[in-house]
Amino acid sequence: MLTLVGKPGCHLCDEARVIVAQVCAETATDWEEVSVLDELALFDLYWEKIPVVLIAGVVHDYWRVDPDRLRAALSR
């Protein structure tokens, strides 16, 4: 399971969402999006790094999401 951590109105989050949706569709990976504004624990951890991509709860990437790197990680 992949989780995209972001917030509304974040242009980097908007870019990351497009990449995550595309790569997850290609790799048949389930994903969800959560906002740091809705979960205080996530805000405390990641507010300076959004968007953050978590794979199985582990940080994979933040700020910019590289589609090739993400694809490789999900293919393992």
C-alpha positions, 0 to 999 in steps of 0.5 A, a space after each residue: 500500500 502506498 500513501 501520499 501525504 500532502 495538503 490541499 493547495 500544495 502545487 508539489 502535492 498536485 504534481 505528486 498525485 498525478 505521478 503516483 496515480 499513473 505509476 500505481 495504475 501501471 503497477 496495480 498498486 493500491 494507494 491512498 492520500 491523506 492530508 497533514 491538516 487532518 492528522 496531527 501526527 502526520 503534520 508533526 512528522 512531515 509538514 516541512 517535507 510534503 508531499 511525502 510518499 510512504 510505501 508500506 509505512 516507510 518514507 520513499 520520497 518527499 518534495 519531488 516524486 521521481 516516477 522511475 524510482 517509484 516504479 522500481 520500488 513498487 516492482 520489487 
